[in-house]
Amino acid sequence: MLGIRVTIVRYISDEPQPGIVECKLEDAHGRQWLFVEKTAIVSAKHLDANTSYPQRGVIAAEIVGRNVDATGRETVRVDTERPWHVESVDGITQFEVLAESLVEM
């Protein structure tokens, strides 16, 4: 399974369990997207209000396209709807990211 690197910027709440965090994703165009998600969806670490932030995280995604931009960088269009129905706080699930933002999960 593939994932997109994100930065977990803060802990929001203990409810629902195991807790909720805010994450930031920077796309290939420099735009930052925010996600509010369960800790277990974005990290294998135990995260809580006492954890030091920022932390590294990953959101699982499916590749829906590849491209090379005008500067020669490989970009990848990903969809976070699968496998865990993750969307940004704006309700967006497709993002164009740099290929180096992808990790094997």
C-alpha positions as a Markdown table, in Angstrom:
| # | Residue | x | y | z |
|---|---|---|---|---|
| 1 | Met | 0.0 | 0.0 | 0.0 |
| 2 | Leu | 1.2 | 3.5 | -0.8 |
| 3 | Gly | 1.0 | 6.6 | 1.4 |
| 4 | Ile | 1.6 | 10.3 | 1.3 |
| 5 | Arg | 3.9 | 11.9 | 3.8 |
| 6 | Val | 2.1 | 14.4 | 6.0 |
| 7 | Thr | 3.1 | 16.5 | 9.1 |
| 8 | Ile | 1.1 | 15.9 | 12.2 |
| 9 | Val | 0.9 | 19.4 | 13.6 |
| 10 | Arg | -1.2 | 19.1 | 16.8 |
| 11 | Tyr | -3.3 | 16.8 | 18.9 |
| 12 | Ile | -7.0 | 17.8 | 19.0 |
| 13 | Ser | -8.9 | 15.5 | 21.2 |
| 14 | Asp | -9.0 | 12.1 | 23.0 |
| 15 | Glu | -12.5 | 11.4 | 21.6 |
| 16 | Pro | -13.2 | 9.4 | 19.7 |
| 17 | Gln | -10.5 | 6.9 | 20.7 |
| 18 | Pro | -7.6 | 6.5 | 20.0 |
| 19 | Gly | -7.6 | 10.3 | 19.5 |
| 20 | Ile | -7.7 | 13.0 | 16.8 |
| 21 | Val | -4.9 | 15.0 | 15.3 |
| 22 | Glu | -4.5 | 17.7 | 12.7 |
| 23 | Cys | -2.2 | 16.9 | 9.8 |
| 24 | Lys | -0.8 | 19.1 | 7.0 |
| 25 | Leu | 0.0 | 18.0 | 3.4 |
| 26 | Glu | 1.9 | 20.2 | 1.0 |
| 27 | Asp | 1.1 | 19.4 | -2.6 |
| 28 | Ala | 3.3 | 19.7 | -5.7 |
| 29 | His | 2.2 | 23.3 | -6.2 |
| 30 | Gly | 3.1 | 24.4 | -2.6 |
| 31 | Arg | -0.5 | 24.5 | -1.4 |
| 32 | Gln | -1.1 | 23.2 | 2.1 |
| 33 | Trp | -4.0 | 21.0 | 2.9 |
| 34 | Leu | -5.3 | 20.2 | 6.4 |
| 35 | Phe | -6.7 | 16.9 | 7.6 |
| 36 | Val | -8.3 | 16.1 | 10.9 |
| 37 | Glu | -8.0 | 12.3 | 11.4 |
| 38 | Lys | -7.7 | 9.5 | 14.0 |
| 39 | Thr | -4.2 | 9.0 | 15.2 |
| 40 | Ala | -4.2 | 5.3 | 14.1 |
| 41 | Ile | -5.0 | 6.3 | 10.5 |
| 42 | Val | -1.9 | 8.6 | 10.2 |
| 43 | Ser | 0.7 | 7.1 | 12.5 |
| 44 | Ala | 1.8 | 3.8 | 14.0 |
| 45 | Lys | 3.1 | 5.6 | 17.0 |
| 46 | His | 1.1 | 6.3 | 20.2 |
| 47 | Leu | 0.2 | 10.0 | 19.9 |
| 48 | Asp | -1.6 | 12.0 | 22.6 |
| 49 | Ala | -1.7 | 15.5 | 24.1 |
| 50 | Asn | 1.7 | 14.9 | 25.8 |
| 51 | Thr | 3.5 | 14.1 | 22.5 |
| 52 | Ser | 5.8 | 16.7 | 21.1 |
| 53 | Tyr | 4.6 | 18.1 | 17.8 |
| 54 | Pro | 5.2 | 18.2 | 14.8 |
| 55 | Gln | 5.4 | 14.5 | 14.1 |
| 56 | Arg | 5.8 | 12.6 | 10.8 |
| 57 | Gly | 2.7 | 10.8 | 9.5 |
| 58 | Val | 1.3 | 9.1 | 6.4 |
| 59 | Ile | -2.1 | 9.0 | 4.8 |
| 60 | Ala | -2.8 | 5.9 | 2.6 |
| 61 | Ala | -3.7 | 6.7 | -0.9 |
| 62 | Glu | -4.3 | 5.3 | -4.4 |
| 63 | Ile | -2.4 | 6.5 | -7.5 |
| 64 | Val | -4.7 | 7.8 | -10.2 |
| 65 | Gly | -2.2 | 9.4 | -12.5 |
| 66 | Arg | 1.4 | 10.4 | -13.1 |
| 67 | Asn | 2.9 | 13.4 | -14.9 |
| 68 | Val | 6.1 | 15.4 | -15.4 |
| 69 | Asp | 5.7 | 19.1 | -14.7 |
| 70 | Ala | 7.3 | 22.0 | -16.6 |
| 71 | Thr | 10.4 | 21.9 | -14.4 |
| 72 | Gly | 10.9 | 18.2 | -15.0 |
| 73 | Arg | 9.6 | 17.0 | -11.6 |
| 74 | Glu | 7.6 | 13.8 | -11.5 |
| 75 | Thr | 4.2 | 14.5 | -10.0 |
| 76 | Val | 1.6 | 11.9 | -8.9 |
| 77 | Arg | -2.1 | 12.4 | -8.6 |
| 78 | Val | -3.4 | 10.5 | -5.6 |
| 79 | Asp | -6.8 | 9.8 | -4.1 |
| 80 | Thr | -7.1 | 9.4 | -0.3 |
| 81 | Glu | -10.7 | 8.1 | -0.6 |
| 82 | Arg | -9.3 | 4.6 | -0.7 |
| 83 | Pro | -8.6 | 2.7 | 1.4 |
| 84 | Trp | -9.7 | 4.6 | 4.5 |
| 85 | His | -12.1 | 7.3 | 3.3 |
| 86 | Val | -9.8 | 10.2 | 4.3 |
| 87 | Glu | -10.5 | 13.7 | 3.0 |
| 88 | Ser | -9.1 | 17.2 | 3.7 |
| 89 | Val | -11.1 | 19.6 | 5.9 |
| 90 | Asp | -12.3 | 21.1 | 2.6 |
| 91 | Gly | -13.7 | 17.7 | 1.5 |
| 92 | Ile | -11.1 | 17.1 | -1.1 |
| 93 | Thr | -9.6 | 13.6 | -1.7 |
| 94 | Gln | -7.4 | 14.0 | -4.8 |
| 95 | Phe | -4.1 | 15.8 | -4.7 |
| 96 | Glu | -1.1 | 16.3 | -7.0 |
| 97 | Val | 2.0 | 15.6 | -5.0 |
| 98 | Leu | 5.7 | 15.2 | -5.8 |
| 99 | Ala | 6.7 | 11.5 | -6.4 |
| 100 | Glu | 9.2 | 11.7 | -3.4 |
| 101 | Ser | 6.2 | 12.4 | -1.1 |
| 102 | Leu | 5.1 | 8.8 | -1.6 |
| 103 | Val | 6.1 | 6.0 | 0.8 |
| 104 | Glu | 5.5 | 2.3 | 0.9 |
| 105 | Met | 3.3 | 1.4 | 4.0 |
